[in-house]
Amino acid sequence: MRFDEIQDDPHLVARGMVITEHHPLFGDFLTLGNPLLVPGETFTVRSAPAHGEHTDEVLAELGYDDATRDDLRAAGVI
């Protein structure tokens, strides 16, 4: 099956297998939901982070201070 066939399948839509997701840069898009359906449990699908979205957090955890991160950014390293 192609995705364009899947997205219109009433059974898959009713079971939450085809969902609309929002990406902060690209807007809304259709994607596949979690295939695991467990009574009483909710699974969420979320967009991947944008390129570099967590760079400052990761470098801070590695011990780089604000000034060093600013220097790396100015040098084009990050």
C-alpha positions, 0 to 999 in steps of 0.5 A: 500500500502507498501512503496516499492509500493508507491515509484514506483507509477508514479503519486505520483512521478510526484506530488513530493510525493516521494522525496530523502532526504539527512541525514548528517549521513546516506546519501540519502534515499527515504521519503514521501513529503508534501501532501499539494500542494498549488499553488505558495508555496514551502514546504521543508522536512528536516532531524531531527537533530542528537542527541545532535546537538543543546545541546550547543545552548539550554544550552546557551539560558538557561544561561549556559556559556562555562565553565559550559557546558564543565564541564557538558560534562566532567562529562558525563551529556551531 
